[in-house]
Amino acid sequence: MSLEALCQACGLCCDGSLFSRVPLGVEERVPEGALAVVTNDRGGRHVPQRCAALAGTVCQVYAQRPRACRRYECLLFGALREGEVSLSEAVDVVQRAQGLVAAARVDPDRRAEREEFLSFHFGRRP
């Protein structure tokens, strides 16, 4: 499994768990009809999260995803790339994170645990 495949097995940066929106450049084009683009009253544009192009954990417009998406690298991705964690350890972290995200949806008492885990492993800032 490549680094990119790990990303597409995760999807946390696209499902609203880590971010509420993805900023778009002034002249940036995105796949028409595939992404919901919001423009504010000053002309700033962004893609709200949960991304409309996300199917399960896989980006349906991966090759044409916004520049901010292409540049983003979570802490876990960097640790895997640098050999600080193995692929199996990274997959375990992703699975635990996905479980905590799901648990916090039904049990608000688990939100702090989720936030701490996401912050430590992915760089999520509450």
DSSP file (Angstrom, degrees, kcal/mol; ACC not computed):
  #  RESIDUE AA STRUCTURE BP1 BP2  ACC     N-H-->O    O-->H-N    N-H-->O    O-->H-N    TCO  KAPPA ALPHA  PHI   PSI    X-CA   Y-CA   Z-CA
    1    1 A M              0   0    0      0, 0.0     2,-0.1     0, 0.0    86,-0.0   0.000 360.0 360.0 360.0 129.3    0.0    0.0    0.0
    2    2 A S     >  -     0   0    0      1,-0.1     4,-2.0    85,-0.0     5,-0.1  -0.305 360.0-101.2 -83.0 171.2    1.4    3.4   -1.0
    3    3 A L  H  > S+     0   0    0      1,-0.2     4,-2.0     2,-0.2     5,-0.1   0.914 125.1  51.0 -57.8 -43.3    1.2    6.6    1.0
    4    4 A E  H  > S+     0   0    0      1,-0.2     4,-2.2     2,-0.2    -1,-0.2   0.873 106.9  53.5 -64.4 -36.6   -1.6    7.8   -1.3
    5    5 A A  H  > S+     0   0    0      2,-0.2     4,-1.1     1,-0.2    -1,-0.2   0.879 105.7  53.6 -66.2 -36.7   -3.5    4.5   -0.8
    6    6 A L  H >X S+     0   0    0     -4,-2.0     4,-0.8     2,-0.2     3,-0.6   0.933 107.8  51.7 -60.7 -44.5   -3.3    5.0    3.0
    7    7 A C  H >X S+     0   0    0     -4,-2.0     4,-1.8     1,-0.3     3,-1.0   0.923 109.6  48.4 -56.6 -45.5   -4.8    8.4    2.5
    8    8 A Q  H 3< S+     0   0    0     -4,-2.2    -1,-0.3     1,-0.3    -2,-0.2   0.666 108.9  53.7 -74.9 -14.1   -7.7    7.0    0.5
    9    9 A A  H << S+     0   0    0     -4,-1.1    -1,-0.3    -3,-0.6    -2,-0.2   0.591 115.5  42.5 -86.3 -12.9   -8.2    4.3    3.2
   10   10 A C  H <<  +     0   0    0     -3,-1.0    -2,-0.2    -4,-0.8    -3,-0.1   0.910  65.3 173.9 -96.7 -71.0   -8.5    7.0    5.8
   11   11 A G    >X  +     0   0    0     -4,-1.8     4,-1.5    46,-0.1     3,-1.3   0.475  35.5 127.4  76.0   3.2  -10.6   10.0    4.5
   12   12 A L  T 34>S+     0   0    0      1,-0.3     6,-1.3     2,-0.2     5,-0.7   0.804  70.2  55.3 -65.6 -28.2  -10.6   11.8    7.8
   13   13 A C  T 345S+     0   0    0      1,-0.2    -1,-0.3     4,-0.2     6,-0.1   0.666 115.8  39.6 -76.3 -13.8   -9.3   15.1    6.2
   14   14 A C  T <45S+     0   0    0     -3,-1.3    37,-2.8     1,-0.1    36,-0.6   0.626 104.6  64.0-106.2 -18.6  -12.3   14.9    3.8
   15   15 A D  T  <5S-     0   0    0     -4,-1.5    -2,-0.1    35,-0.2    -3,-0.1   0.381 113.4-100.8 -94.0   6.5  -15.1   13.7    6.0
   16   16 A G  T   5S+     0   0    0     -4,-0.3    -3,-0.1    -3,-0.0    -4,-0.1   0.408  94.7 111.8  93.5  -2.8  -15.2   16.8    8.3
   17   17 A S  S   <S+     0   0    0     -5,-0.7    -4,-0.2    -6,-0.2    -5,-0.1   0.847  92.0  20.3 -72.6 -33.6  -13.3   15.1   11.2
   18   18 A L  S    S+     0   0    0     -6,-1.3   107,-0.4     1,-0.2     2,-0.3   0.746 131.1  22.4-105.7 -30.9  -10.2   17.3   10.8
   19   19 A F        -     0   0    0     -7,-0.4    -1,-0.2     1,-0.1     3,-0.1  -0.946  50.0-150.3-138.9 154.9  -11.5   20.3    8.9
   20   20 A S  S    S+     0   0    0     -2,-0.3    29,-2.3     1,-0.3     2,-0.3   0.608  84.7   3.5 -97.9 -15.5  -14.7   22.2    8.3
   21   21 A R  E     -A   48   0A   0     27,-0.3    -1,-0.3    30,-0.0    30,-0.0  -0.989  58.8-131.3-162.4 162.1  -13.7   23.5    4.8
   22   22 A V  E     -A   47   0A   0     25,-2.1    25,-2.5    -2,-0.3     2,-0.1  -0.983  31.7-131.4-119.7 118.1  -11.0   23.5    2.2
   23   23 A P  E     -A   46   0A   0      0, 0.0    45,-0.5     0, 0.0     2,-0.4  -0.379  17.7-149.6 -70.4 147.5   -9.9   26.9    0.8
   24   24 A L  E     -A   45   0A   0     21,-2.4    21,-0.6    43,-0.1     6,-0.0  -0.918  18.1-112.7-115.9 143.8   -9.7   27.4   -2.9
   25   25 A G    >   -     0   0    0     -2,-0.4     3,-0.9     1,-0.1    42,-0.0  -0.310  34.5-106.2 -67.4 158.5   -7.4   29.8   -4.7
   26   26 A V  T 3  S+     0   0    0      1,-0.3    -1,-0.1    18,-0.0    -2,-0.0   0.896 119.5  26.9 -54.5 -47.0   -8.9   32.8   -6.5
   27   27 A E  T 3  S+     0   0    0      2,-0.1    -1,-0.3     0, 0.0     2,-0.1   0.331  92.2 131.8 -99.1   6.4   -8.4   31.3  -10.0
   28   28 A E    <   -     0   0    0     -3,-0.9     2,-0.4     1,-0.1    -4,-0.0  -0.383  43.6-151.1 -69.7 132.7   -8.5   27.7   -9.0
   29   29 A R        -     0   0    0     -2,-0.1    -4,-0.1     3,-0.0    -2,-0.1  -0.804  11.8-171.0-100.2 143.0  -10.8   25.4  -11.0
   30   30 A V        -     0   0    0     -2,-0.4     2,-0.2     5,-0.1    35,-0.1  -0.901  44.6 -72.4-127.3 159.5  -12.4   22.3   -9.5
   31   31 A P    >>  -     0   0    0      0, 0.0     3,-1.5     0, 0.0     4,-1.1  -0.321  59.8-115.6 -55.7 118.6  -14.3   19.5  -11.2
   32   32 A E  T 34 S+     0   0    0      1,-0.3     4,-0.1    -2,-0.2    -3,-0.0  -0.317  92.2   3.1 -61.5 130.2  -17.6   21.0  -12.2
   33   33 A G  T 34 S+     0   0    0      2,-0.4    -1,-0.3     1,-0.1     3,-0.1   0.240 113.5  85.7  81.8 -14.2  -20.6   19.5  -10.4
   34   34 A A  T <4 S+     0   0    0     -3,-1.5     2,-0.4     1,-0.1    -2,-0.2   0.782  88.7  43.5 -89.3 -28.7  -18.4   17.1   -8.3
   35   35 A L  S  < S-     0   0    0     -4,-1.1     2,-0.7    17,-0.1    -2,-0.4  -0.934  77.8-127.7-121.9 140.7  -17.6   19.5   -5.5
   36   36 A A        -     0   0    0     -2,-0.4     2,-0.5    12,-0.2    16,-0.1  -0.773  30.6-164.0 -82.7 119.2  -19.9   21.9   -3.6
   37   37 A V        -     0   0    0     -2,-0.7     2,-0.4    10,-0.2    10,-0.2  -0.923   4.0-161.6-111.3 129.5  -18.2   25.3   -3.7
   38   38 A V  E     -B   46   0A   0      8,-3.1     8,-2.1    -2,-0.5     2,-0.5  -0.909   1.4-160.5-109.7 134.7  -19.2   28.1   -1.4
   39   39 A T  E     -B   45   0A   0     -2,-0.4     6,-0.2     6,-0.2     5,-0.1  -0.964  10.5-146.3-115.7 128.7  -18.4   31.8   -2.1
   40   40 A N    >   -     0   0    0      4,-3.0     3,-1.8    -2,-0.5     6,-0.0  -0.274  35.9 -91.8 -86.2 179.2  -18.5   34.3    0.7
   41   41 A D  T 3  S+     0   0    0      1,-0.3    -1,-0.1     2,-0.1    -2,-0.0   0.601 125.9  52.4 -69.7 -10.3  -19.5   38.0    0.4
   42   42 A R  T 3  S-     0   0    0      2,-0.1    -1,-0.3     0, 0.0     3,-0.1   0.312 122.6-101.4-104.0   6.4  -15.8   39.0   -0.2
   43   43 A G  S <  S+     0   0    0     -3,-1.8     2,-0.1     1,-0.3    -2,-0.1   0.389  73.8 143.4  91.4  -3.6  -15.3   36.5   -3.0
   44   44 A G        -     0   0    0     -5,-0.1    -4,-3.0     1,-0.0     2,-0.3  -0.461  34.1-156.0 -68.2 140.8  -13.4   33.9   -1.0
   45   45 A R  E     +AB  24  39A   0    -21,-0.6   -21,-2.4    -6,-0.2     2,-0.3  -0.902  18.4 163.5-122.9 149.9  -14.3   30.3   -2.0
   46   46 A H  E     -AB  23  38A   0     -8,-2.1    -8,-3.1    -2,-0.3   -25,-0.0  -0.982  36.0-120.6-154.6 163.7  -14.1   27.0   -0.2
   47   47 A V  E     -A   22   0A   0    -25,-2.5   -25,-2.1    -2,-0.3   -10,-0.2  -0.950  35.7-132.9-106.3 116.6  -15.3   23.4   -0.3
   48   48 A P  E     -A   21   0A   0      0, 0.0     2,-0.4     0, 0.0     4,-0.3  -0.356  31.6 -96.7 -69.0 150.7  -17.3   22.6    2.8
   49   49 A Q  S    S+     0   0    0    -29,-2.3   -34,-0.2     2,-0.1     2,-0.1  -0.882 104.2  63.6-106.5 139.8  -16.5   19.3    4.5
   50   50 A R  S    S-     0   0    0    -36,-0.6   -35,-0.2    -2,-0.4     2,-0.1   0.306  97.3-131.0 -67.8 129.0  -17.8   16.5    4.4
   51   51 A C    >   -     0   0    0    -37,-2.8     3,-1.5    -2,-0.1    -2,-0.1  -0.411   4.4-138.7 -69.9 136.4  -16.7   16.7    0.8
   52   52 A A  T 3  S+     0   0    0     -4,-0.3    -1,-0.1     1,-0.3   -17,-0.1   0.698 102.4  60.2 -66.6 -19.3  -19.3   15.8   -1.8
   53   53 A A  T 3  S+     0   0    0    -39,-0.1     7,-3.0   -17,-0.1     2,-0.6   0.419  80.8 105.7 -89.2   2.1  -16.6   13.9   -3.8
   54   54 A L  E <   -C   59   0B   0     -3,-1.5     2,-0.6     5,-0.2     5,-0.2  -0.735  45.8-176.4 -88.7 122.3  -15.9   11.5   -0.9
   55   55 A A  E >  S-C   58   0B   0      3,-3.0     3,-2.1    -2,-0.6     2,-0.8  -0.933  71.7 -45.6-117.2 104.9  -17.4    8.0   -1.4
   56   56 A G  T 3  S-     0   0    0     -2,-0.6   -47,-0.1     1,-0.3    -2,-0.0  -0.653 123.7 -31.0  70.2-111.2  -16.7    6.0    1.8
   57   57 A T  T 3  S+     0   0    0     -2,-0.8     2,-0.5   -49,-0.1    -1,-0.3   0.253 120.0  98.9-117.0   9.0  -13.1    7.0    2.4
   58   58 A V  E <   -C   55   0B   0     -3,-2.1    -3,-3.0   -49,-0.1     2,-0.5  -0.852  69.1-132.1-108.8 130.1  -12.1    7.4   -1.3
   59   59 A C  E >   -C   54   0B   0     -2,-0.5     3,-0.9    -5,-0.2    -5,-0.2  -0.653   9.9-158.2 -76.4 124.5  -11.9   10.7   -3.2
   60   60 A Q  T 3  S+     0   0    0     -7,-3.0    -1,-0.1    -2,-0.5    -6,-0.1   0.575  94.0  40.7 -81.2  -9.6  -13.8   10.5   -6.5
   61   61 A V  T >  S+     0   0    0     -8,-0.2     3,-1.5     1,-0.1     4,-0.4  -0.092  73.3 139.0-124.3  33.3  -11.8   13.4   -7.9
   62   62 A Y  G X  S+     0   0    0     -3,-0.9     3,-1.1     1,-0.3    -1,-0.1   0.849  72.1  49.6 -50.6 -45.2   -8.4   12.5   -6.5
   63   63 A A  G 3  S+     0   0    0      1,-0.2    -1,-0.3    -4,-0.1    -2,-0.1   0.761 122.5  33.8 -68.5 -24.1   -6.5   13.4   -9.7
   64   64 A Q  G <  S+     0   0    0     -3,-1.5    -1,-0.2   -33,-0.0    -2,-0.2   0.117  87.1 140.6-115.7  19.5   -8.3   16.8   -9.9
   65   65 A R    <   -     0   0    0     -3,-1.1     5,-0.1    -4,-0.4    -3,-0.1  -0.185  63.0 -80.5 -63.7 157.2   -8.6   17.5   -6.1
   66   66 A P     >  -     0   0    0      0, 0.0     4,-2.1     0, 0.0     3,-0.5  -0.111  38.9-110.9 -57.8 155.7   -8.1   21.1   -5.0
   67   67 A R  H  > S+     0   0    0      1,-0.2     4,-2.2     2,-0.2     5,-0.2   0.875 117.8  55.8 -56.0 -42.4   -4.6   22.4   -4.4
   68   68 A A  H  > S+     0   0    0    -45,-0.5     4,-1.4     1,-0.2    -1,-0.2   0.861 108.1  49.4 -61.8 -34.7   -5.0   22.6   -0.6
   69   69 A C  H  4 S+     0   0    0     -3,-0.5    -1,-0.2     2,-0.2    -2,-0.2   0.911 110.2  49.9 -68.8 -42.8   -5.9   18.9   -0.7
   70   70 A R  H  < S+     0   0    0     -4,-2.1    -2,-0.2     1,-0.2    -1,-0.2   0.862 115.0  44.2 -64.7 -34.6   -2.9   18.0   -2.8
   71   71 A R  H  < S+     0   0    0     -4,-2.2    -1,-0.2    -5,-0.2    -2,-0.2   0.733  89.4 106.5 -82.3 -22.8   -0.6   19.9   -0.4
   72   72 A Y     <  +     0   0    0     -4,-1.4     2,-0.4    -5,-0.2   -59,-0.0  -0.320  41.0 176.1 -66.4 135.4   -2.1   18.7    2.8
   73   73 A E        -     0   0    0     -2,-0.1    -3,-0.0    49,-0.1    -1,-0.0  -0.933  17.3-148.1-139.2 114.1    0.0   16.1    4.8
   74   74 A C     >  -     0   0    0     -2,-0.4     4,-2.0     1,-0.1    49,-0.2  -0.277  31.5-104.6 -74.7 168.0   -1.2   15.0    8.2
   75   75 A L  H  > S+     0   0    0     47,-0.5     4,-2.4     1,-0.2    47,-0.2   0.867 121.0  53.6 -61.4 -37.7    1.2   14.0   10.9
   76   76 A L  H  > S+     0   0    0     45,-0.9     4,-2.3     2,-0.2    -1,-0.2   0.912 107.0  51.2 -65.7 -42.1    0.5   10.3   10.4
   77   77 A F  H  > S+     0   0    0      1,-0.2     4,-2.7     2,-0.2    -2,-0.2   0.932 111.9  47.5 -58.0 -47.3    1.3   10.6    6.7
   78   78 A G  H  X S+     0   0    0     -4,-2.0     4,-2.2     1,-0.2     6,-0.2   0.894 110.6  51.3 -62.8 -41.2    4.6   12.3    7.5
   79   79 A A  H  <>S+     0   0    0     -4,-2.4     5,-2.5     2,-0.2     6,-1.1   0.888 112.6  46.1 -64.5 -38.9    5.5    9.7   10.1
   80   80 A L  H ><5S+     0   0    0     -4,-2.3     3,-1.3     4,-0.2    -2,-0.2   0.932 112.1  50.5 -68.1 -45.8    4.9    6.9    7.7
   81   81 A R  H 3<5S+     0   0    0     -4,-2.7    -2,-0.2     1,-0.3    -1,-0.2   0.876 112.6  47.3 -59.0 -38.6    6.8    8.6    4.9
   82   82 A E  T 3<5S-     0   0    0     -4,-2.2    -1,-0.3    -5,-0.2    -2,-0.2   0.452 115.7-114.4 -85.1  -0.7    9.8    9.1    7.2
   83   83 A G  T < 5S+     0   0    0     -3,-1.3    -3,-0.2    -4,-0.3    -2,-0.1   0.653  80.0 126.5  78.6  14.6    9.7    5.5    8.5
   84   84 A E  S   <S+     0   0    0     -5,-2.5     2,-0.3    -6,-0.2    -4,-0.2   0.766  78.9  24.2 -76.1 -25.3    8.7    6.5   12.0
   85   85 A V  S    S-     0   0    0     -6,-1.1    -2,-0.2    -9,-0.1     2,-0.1  -0.961  85.2-119.1-133.2 153.8    5.8    4.2   11.9
   86   86 A S     >  -     0   0    0     -2,-0.3     4,-2.4     1,-0.1     5,-0.2  -0.418  31.0-107.7 -83.8 166.8    5.1    1.1    9.8
   87   87 A L  H  > S+     0   0    0      1,-0.2     4,-2.7     2,-0.2     5,-0.2   0.914 121.2  51.5 -60.8 -43.0    2.3    0.8    7.4
   88   88 A S  H  > S+     0   0    0      1,-0.2     4,-2.1     2,-0.2    -1,-0.2   0.887 110.0  49.5 -64.7 -37.1    0.5   -1.7    9.7
   89   89 A E  H  > S+     0   0    0      2,-0.2     4,-2.2     1,-0.2    -1,-0.2   0.913 111.3  49.6 -65.2 -41.6    0.9    0.8   12.6
   90   90 A A  H  X S+     0   0    0     -4,-2.4     4,-2.4     2,-0.2    -2,-0.2   0.911 110.1  50.1 -63.4 -42.8   -0.5    3.6   10.4
   91   91 A V  H  X S+     0   0    0     -4,-2.7     4,-2.6     1,-0.2    -1,-0.2   0.903 109.6  51.8 -62.3 -41.0   -3.5    1.5    9.4
   92   92 A D  H  X S+     0   0    0     -4,-2.1     4,-2.4     2,-0.2    -2,-0.2   0.902 109.1  50.3 -61.5 -41.5   -4.2    0.7   13.0
   93   93 A V  H  X S+     0   0    0     -4,-2.2     4,-2.7     2,-0.2    -2,-0.2   0.924 110.9  49.2 -62.6 -44.8   -4.1    4.4   13.9
   94   94 A V  H  X S+     0   0    0     -4,-2.4     4,-2.8     1,-0.2    -2,-0.2   0.928 111.7  48.5 -60.5 -46.0   -6.5    5.2   11.1
   95   95 A Q  H  X S+     0   0    0     -4,-2.6     4,-2.0     1,-0.2    -1,-0.2   0.895 112.3  48.4 -63.6 -40.0   -8.9    2.4   12.2
   96   96 A R  H  X S+     0   0    0     -4,-2.4     4,-2.4     2,-0.2    -1,-0.2   0.922 112.1  49.8 -64.9 -43.2   -8.8    3.6   15.8
   97   97 A A  H  X S+     0   0    0     -4,-2.7     4,-2.6     1,-0.2    -2,-0.2   0.926 110.0  50.0 -61.3 -45.4   -9.4    7.2   14.7
   98   98 A Q  H  X S+     0   0    0     -4,-2.8     4,-2.1     1,-0.2    -1,-0.2   0.883 110.9  50.8 -61.5 -38.2  -12.4    6.1   12.5
   99   99 A G  H  X S+     0   0    0     -4,-2.0     4,-2.5    -5,-0.2    -1,-0.2   0.899 110.7  47.9 -65.1 -41.2  -13.8    4.2   15.5
  100  100 A L  H  X S+     0   0    0     -4,-2.4     4,-2.5     2,-0.2    -2,-0.2   0.883 109.8  52.5 -67.5 -38.3  -13.4    7.2   17.8
  101  101 A V  H  X S+     0   0    0     -4,-2.6     4,-1.0     2,-0.2    -2,-0.2   0.938 113.1  44.6 -61.2 -46.3  -15.1    9.5   15.3
  102  102 A A  H  X S+     0   0    0     -4,-2.1     4,-0.9     1,-0.2     3,-0.5   0.909 113.5  50.4 -64.5 -42.7  -18.0    7.1   15.0
  103  103 A A  H >X S+     0   0    0     -4,-2.5     4,-2.0     1,-0.2     3,-0.6   0.890 106.7  54.4 -64.2 -39.9  -18.2    6.6   18.8
  104  104 A A  H 3< S+     0   0    0     -4,-2.5    -1,-0.2     1,-0.2    -2,-0.2   0.740  99.4  63.2 -68.8 -22.0  -18.2   10.4   19.5
  105  105 A R  H 3< S+     0   0    0     -4,-1.0    -1,-0.2    -3,-0.5    -2,-0.2   0.861 116.3  28.7 -67.8 -34.3  -21.2   10.8   17.1
  106  106 A V  H << S+     0   0    0     -4,-0.9    -2,-0.2    -3,-0.6    -1,-0.2   0.656 126.9  43.4-100.9 -18.6  -23.4    8.7   19.4
  107  107 A D    ><  -     0   0    0     -4,-2.0     3,-2.6    -5,-0.2    -1,-0.2  -0.854  61.4-167.3-131.7  96.8  -21.7    9.4   22.8
  108  108 A P  G >  S+     0   0    0      0, 0.0     3,-1.6     0, 0.0     4,-0.3   0.738  85.7  70.9 -56.0 -23.8  -20.8   13.0   23.4
  109  109 A D  G 3  S+     0   0    0      1,-0.3     4,-0.3     2,-0.1     3,-0.3   0.673  92.3  58.9 -66.8 -15.4  -18.6   12.0   26.3
  110  110 A R  G <> S+     0   0    0     -3,-2.6     4,-2.3    -7,-0.2    -1,-0.3   0.467  79.0  91.7 -91.0  -2.8  -16.2   10.5   23.8
  111  111 A R  H <> S+     0   0    0     -3,-1.6     4,-2.8    -4,-0.2     5,-0.2   0.895  83.9  50.6 -61.5 -42.4  -15.5   13.8   22.0
  112  112 A A  H  > S+     0   0    0     -4,-0.3     4,-2.4    -3,-0.3    -1,-0.2   0.912 110.9  49.3 -63.4 -41.7  -12.6   14.8   24.2
  113  113 A E  H  > S+     0   0    0     -4,-0.3     4,-2.2     2,-0.2    -1,-0.2   0.917 112.3  48.7 -61.5 -43.7  -10.9   11.4   23.6
  114  114 A R  H  X S+     0   0    0     -4,-2.3     4,-2.9     2,-0.2     5,-0.3   0.937 111.5  48.8 -60.6 -48.4  -11.5   11.8   19.9
  115  115 A E  H  X S+     0   0    0     -4,-2.8     4,-2.5     1,-0.2    -2,-0.2   0.901 111.6  49.0 -61.8 -42.5  -10.1   15.3   19.8
  116  116 A E  H  X S+     0   0    0     -4,-2.4     4,-2.3     2,-0.2    -1,-0.2   0.921 113.9  46.3 -63.3 -43.6   -7.0   14.3   21.7
  117  117 A F  H  X S+     0   0    0     -4,-2.2     4,-2.5     2,-0.2     5,-0.3   0.931 114.3  46.6 -65.5 -46.5   -6.4   11.3   19.4
  118  118 A L  H  X>S+     0   0    0     -4,-2.9     4,-2.4     1,-0.2     6,-1.4   0.894 113.1  50.2 -63.9 -39.9   -6.9   13.3   16.2
  119  119 A S  H  X5S+     0   0    0     -4,-2.5     4,-1.0     4,-0.3    -1,-0.2   0.929 113.7  44.5 -63.3 -45.6   -4.7   16.1   17.4
  120  120 A F  H  <5S+     0   0    0     -4,-2.3    -2,-0.2    -5,-0.2    -1,-0.2   0.913 126.2  28.1 -67.4 -44.4   -1.8   13.8   18.4
  121  121 A H  H  <5S+     0   0    0     -4,-2.5   -45,-0.9    -5,-0.2    -2,-0.2   0.749 135.4  23.2 -93.4 -25.5   -1.9   11.6   15.3
  122  122 A F  H  <5S-     0   0    0     -4,-2.4   -47,-0.5    -5,-0.3    -3,-0.2   0.552  99.8-111.7-120.3 -12.5   -3.2   13.8   12.5
  123  123 A G     << +     0   0    0     -4,-1.0    -4,-0.3    -5,-0.8    -3,-0.1   0.641  52.2 169.9  88.2  15.0   -2.5   17.4   13.7
  124  124 A R        -     0   0    0     -6,-1.4    -1,-0.2    -9,-0.1    -2,-0.1  -0.400  20.8-155.6 -61.8 130.7   -6.2   18.3   14.3
  125  125 A R              0   0    0   -107,-0.4    -1,-0.1    -2,-0.1   -10,-0.0  -0.939 360.0 360.0-111.6 111.7   -6.5   21.6   16.1
  126  126 A P              0   0    0      0, 0.0    -1,-0.1     0, 0.0    -2,-0.1   0.519 360.0 360.0 -62.9 360.0   -9.8   21.8   18.0
